[in-house]
Amino acid sequence: MSRQGGDEFVVLLTEVGLSEDAAITARRMLQTVAQAHSVDQHDLHVTTSIGVSVFPDDGQDAETLIKNADTAMYQAKENGRQSYQFFKPAMNVRAVERQSIEESLRRALEREEFLVQYQPKVNLKTLEITGAEALIRWKHPVRGMVPPSDFIPIAEDCGLIVPIGNWVLREACKQARTWMDAGLPLATMAVNISAMEFRDEDFLDGVFRILRETGLDPAALELELTESVLMKRAESTQSILKILRGSGIQLAVDDFGTGYSSLSYLRKFPIDALKIDQSFIRQITTAPDETTIVTAVISMGRSLKLRVVAEGVETLEELTFLQAHQCEEAQGYYFSRPVLPERFAQLLKSGIPEAMLS
C-alpha cells in the first residue's frame, strides 16, 4: 500500500485469482474505514470510495492500472461514496469529458463565460416577490449552456468552486444593490455556499469584503447551506454562523430533509429559514398520501419561529396545499424560471403576472 497524495491511496493485491476476490477485499476496507476512529477523545467518521482495475484486462503496466483505478474511483464517488467500482472501458470516455470540462472551467472565469440568473421567492399570502436566489450558469463558447449538475461537482473536486463561488457572491450582491438603488422592492438576495467555500480560511473575510465593496446591507444577504455542510465540525460551524448572524446576514438550510438526520442543530445554530427540498414538494402532486414530511417541516418551522420556504413549486395544486398549511414562501417554475437580471427587474416592477398564478 502507498499514499498517492492527499487523501488518495493505492493498494496492490497480489495472488488474486478472481475479480470477486478484489471485491471482497474492497468491501472489507470500506467496512474497516467506516468504523469510528477515536482521535483526541473525538469519534471521527470517514467515508471512502474505491476504484478497482484488474491486470491484464484493464492495463498492462502500473501507470495504466493506476489511472484506470482512479477513473473507477471517481465513478464510485458519483454513485454516492462509501462504495467500490470496477473499471469499465466506457469510463475512459467520461474521464476524458471530465478532464475537458475541468480544463475549460479553469479558463471560464477569466473569459467571463459565467452568468448569474435569478429566481424569485414569493410570499404565499400576498404573492409578492420578497427575494431572489442567485443561480450560476455557464455559457461555454462551444458546448453552449452547460447544466450546473455537469460542472459544479467537478468544480468542487478540483477546488475551483471557491473562486467561482466568490464570483457569484460578488455578482449577486452587486446586482441586489443596483436594484435597491433603483427603488425596486427586493428584500433579500440568497446565495448558495458550498462545503469547500464554507471551510475556506478566507470565507468570512471574503463575505464581509464583498459586502463592503458592493455597499449591500448585510441584512439583505441570505446564505444558503445544506445540512451536511452545517454538521461537519459542528463547533467551528457554530462560531462562524454566530459571526455571520451577528452582522445581520440571514442563514437558511437548503434542501432540508435530504441530509443529516439529527434536528438538534436547528436550536444550536442561529438559523433563520428552512427550505423544503423539491422532492418532497413533488409528492403533493404525485403522492398526496405521502405529504407528511412537508406538513411536519412547516409545522416544526413555525414552532421554532423559522421561515419556511418551499422549493420547486410547479403546480397550482402544490401552491394551494402550501397556502392551506401556512407555508410562508415558495419558489419554482410555477412563479418563474431563473431569469436574467433585466427580466427579473421587470418582475420586481410589475410582480408575477396574474396569468401565471391562475
Buried (B, 14 or more C-beta within 10 A) or exposed (E): EEEEEEEEEBEEEEEBEEEEEBBEBBEEBBEEBEEEEEEEEEEEEEEBBBBBBBBEEBBEEEEBBBBBBBBBBBBBBBEEEBBBBBBEEEBEEBBEEBEEBBEBBEEBBEEEBBBBBBBBBBBBEEBBBBBBBBBBBBEBEEEEEBEBEBBBBBBBBBEBBBBBBBBBBBBBBBBBBBBBEEEBEBBBBBBBBBBBBBBBEEBBEBBBEBBEEBEBBBEBBBBBBBBEBBBEEBEEBBEBBEBBBEBEBBBBBBBBBBBBEEEEBBEBBBBBBBBBBBEBBBBBBEEEEEBEBBBEBBEBBBEEEBBBBBBBBBBEEBBEBBEEBEBBBBBBEBBBEBBEBEBBBEBBEEBBEEEEEE
